[in-house]
Amino acid sequence: MDTRRRTHRGLRIAIVVFIIIAVIAAAVFAAARYVFKVKEINITGSDRYSYDELYKYIFADRNADNTILFSHTNKKAGKPDIPFIAKTDISVKWPDTINITVYDKSLVGYVEYKGTNMYFDKDGVVVDSSPDVFEDVPKITGLKFKTIVINDKLDVEDPAIFGTISDVKQYISQYNLTIDALNIEQDGTLSVDMGGVKALLGNNDNLMPDKIYELSCMADSIKDLKGVLHLEKYDGNSQNIILKQTE
């Protein structure tokens, strides 16, 4: 009889202990859900993607509700693979904030190829392709290449042309100039298309920044015109800039 009583008492104690543990576990779980609930997600750094676009890429395989679960799923997911993004830094500010910084790939131009746009960097390496056009990256025409493969350098006769393109792109960005295309002419000189005007820039010499500056100053006044703007012989005197209009 005593043995049976001790057995029942031990069973009751075990049940009570189990219930206490279950209640504590439930309380801890509920507290964790509340304390580690994500309240803020910061995504910064890109000029090419909106917040919502980056969110869809990054959280396609990551938990966005709880920072503990996010950390676990983030390790399993690996590095985000986002077109035109070179690097993504992800960190958690405990207990409730996720900070994400993305870094755009450096692009200096693109060429049209078989219905898509092939974007390349300052060294001529094709970094990605897309049917989309980015406003800050100029279209390049007249660039002769034999092959084009993503992650490989464009096979051109004179690789120095990529430095020239990079320089001109920098000046265009510096002076907030909007162009339709940067052209490599048959004689190796440069020109840009702006609406109905083709501006001849000549060679990439020390006056190229000044030529682009002068062009930016004239942009509003020539936007509705058609013709050829001669800057190829510009020598620092704006009176030497001639626009030959066409009908």
C-alpha positions in Angstrom: 0.0 0.0 0.0 2.8 2.4 1.0 4.6 1.6 -2.3 1.5 2.4 -4.3 1.0 5.7 -2.4 4.6 6.7 -3.0 4.1 5.8 -6.7 1.0 8.0 -7.0 2.6 10.8 -5.1 5.7 10.6 -7.3 3.5 10.7 -10.4 1.6 13.7 -9.1 4.9 15.5 -8.4 6.1 14.6 -11.9 2.9 16.0 -13.5 3.2 19.2 -11.4 6.8 19.6 -12.4 6.0 19.0 -16.0 3.2 21.6 -15.9 5.4 24.1 -14.2 8.1 23.6 -16.8 5.5 23.8 -19.6 4.2 27.1 -18.2 7.6 28.5 -17.8 8.6 27.4 -21.4 5.3 29.0 -22.7 6.0 32.2 -20.8 9.6 32.3 -22.1 8.4 31.6 -25.7 5.7 34.3 -25.4 8.2 36.8 -24.0 10.8 35.9 -26.7 8.2 36.5 -29.4 7.4 39.9 -27.9 10.9 41.0 -27.0 12.5 39.8 -30.3 9.7 40.8 -32.5 11.1 42.8 -35.5 10.1 46.4 -35.2 12.4 48.1 -37.7 14.1 47.0 -40.9 16.6 49.4 -42.4 17.8 48.9 -46.0 20.1 51.5 -47.4 22.9 52.1 -49.9 21.4 51.5 -53.3 20.6 54.1 -56.0 19.2 51.5 -58.3 16.7 49.6 -56.2 13.8 50.8 -54.1 13.3 49.6 -50.5 10.5 47.3 -51.5 12.5 45.7 -54.4 15.5 45.0 -52.1 13.1 43.7 -49.4 11.7 41.1 -51.8 15.1 39.9 -52.8 16.6 39.7 -49.3 13.6 38.3 -47.4 12.5 35.8 -50.0 14.3 33.1 -47.8 14.7 35.0 -44.5 12.3 35.5 -41.5 11.3 39.1 -41.1 9.2 38.7 -38.0 11.6 37.7 -35.3 15.3 38.6 -34.9 16.2 35.2 -33.5 14.5 33.4 -36.4 16.0 36.0 -38.8 19.5 35.2 -37.6 18.9 31.5 -38.0 17.4 31.8 -41.5 20.0 34.3 -42.6 22.8 31.8 -41.9 21.0 29.2 -43.9 20.2 31.5 -46.8 23.8 32.6 -47.5 24.7 35.8 -49.3 21.9 37.5 -51.2 22.3 37.2 -54.9 20.9 40.5 -56.3 21.7 41.7 -59.8 23.9 44.8 -59.9 24.6 44.6 -56.2 28.3 44.0 -55.3 28.0 43.4 -51.6 25.4 43.2 -48.8 26.1 43.8 -45.1 23.5 42.4 -42.7 23.5 42.9 -39.0 21.0 42.7 -36.1 20.7 45.4 -33.5 19.2 43.4 -30.6 16.5 42.9 -29.7 14.3 44.3 -32.5 16.1 45.9 -35.4 17.6 44.6 -38.6 20.1 46.8 -40.5 21.0 46.0 -44.1 23.5 48.0 -46.3 23.8 47.2 -49.9 26.6 48.4 -52.3 25.8 48.9 -56.0 28.2 47.6 -58.5 30.3 50.3 -60.2 29.0 50.7 -63.8 30.4 53.1 -66.4 28.4 52.1 -69.4 26.4 49.6 -71.3 26.2 48.2 -74.8 23.1 46.8 -76.5 23.5 43.1 -77.4 20.9 40.7 -78.7 18.0 42.5 -77.2 19.5 43.2 -73.7 21.8 45.7 -72.1 25.3 44.5 -71.1 26.7 46.7 -68.3 30.4 46.9 -67.7 32.8 48.6 -65.2 35.8 50.9 -65.5 38.0 48.0 -66.5 35.6 46.8 -69.2 34.4 43.7 -67.3 30.8 42.9 -68.0 29.3 42.7 -64.6 25.6 42.0 -65.4 22.9 42.2 -68.0 19.3 43.6 -67.9 16.6 44.9 -70.2 16.4 47.9 -67.9 18.2 51.1 -68.4 19.7 53.0 -65.4 19.6 56.8 -65.8 23.1 57.3 -64.3 24.8 54.8 -66.7 25.3 56.0 -70.3 24.6 53.9 -73.4 27.9 53.4 -75.4 27.8 53.1 -79.2 30.6 52.4 -81.6 32.5 50.2 -79.2 33.8 47.3 -81.3 34.3 44.0 -79.4 34.7 40.3 -80.5 33.0 38.5 -77.6 30.9 39.4 -74.7 30.6 37.2 -71.6 29.4 38.2 -68.1 32.3 38.5 -65.6 34.8 38.6 -68.5 36.5 41.7 -70.0 35.1 43.0 -73.3 37.5 42.0 -76.0 38.3 45.3 -77.7 41.3 46.4 -79.8 42.4 49.2 -77.4 41.5 48.5 -73.7 42.5 52.1 -72.9 39.1 53.1 -74.2 37.5 52.0 -70.9 39.5 54.5 -69.0 38.3 57.2 -71.4 34.7 56.1 -71.0 35.1 56.1 -67.2 36.5 59.6 -67.3 33.7 61.0 -69.4 31.1 59.3 -67.4 32.6 60.9 -64.2 32.4 64.4 -65.8 28.9 63.8 -67.0 27.8 62.8 -63.4 29.8 65.7 -61.9 27.9 68.3 -64.0 24.5 66.5 -63.8 24.4 66.2 -67.6 21.7 63.9 -69.1 22.7 62.3 -72.4 21.1 59.7 -74.6 24.4 58.0 -75.6 28.2 58.3 -75.6 29.6 57.5 -79.0 33.0 56.2 -80.0 33.4 57.5 -83.5 35.3 55.6 -86.2 38.4 57.8 -85.8 38.5 57.2 -82.0 37.1 60.6 -81.0 34.0 61.0 -78.8 30.6 62.5 -79.1 27.4 62.5 -77.1 23.8 62.5 -78.2 21.4 64.8 -76.5 17.9 64.7 -78.0 18.3 66.0 -81.5 21.8 67.4 -81.0 25.1 65.5 -81.5 27.9 67.2 -79.6 31.4 66.4 -81.0 33.9 66.3 -78.1 37.1 65.2 -79.9 39.8 63.4 -78.0 39.8 62.8 -74.3 42.3 65.6 -73.5 42.8 67.9 -70.5 40.0 70.1 -71.7 37.4 67.3 -71.6 36.0 68.3 -68.2 35.6 71.9 -69.5 33.9 70.6 -72.6 31.4 68.7 -70.5 30.9 71.7 -68.3 30.2 74.0 -71.2 27.8 71.4 -72.6 25.9 71.2 -69.3 25.5 75.0 -69.3 24.0 74.8 -72.8 21.8 71.8 -72.2 18.5 73.7 -71.5 19.0 76.1 -74.5 19.6 73.3 -77.0 17.2 70.7 -75.8 14.6 71.5 -78.5 17.1 72.0 -81.3 18.5 69.7 -83.9 22.1 69.8 -85.3 25.7 69.2 -84.6 27.5 71.0 -81.7 31.2 71.5 -82.3 33.2 71.2 -79.1 36.1 69.1 -80.6 38.3 72.2 -81.1 37.3 73.9 -77.9 40.3 75.7 -76.4 38.8 77.3 -73.3 37.0 80.0 -75.2 33.2 79.5 -75.3 33.0 81.7 -78.4 34.6 78.8 -80.4 31.5 76.6 -79.7 29.4 76.4 -82.8 26.0 74.7 -83.3 25.2 73.9 -86.9 21.5 73.4 -86.9 19.6 71.0 -89.2 16.0 71.0 -90.1 
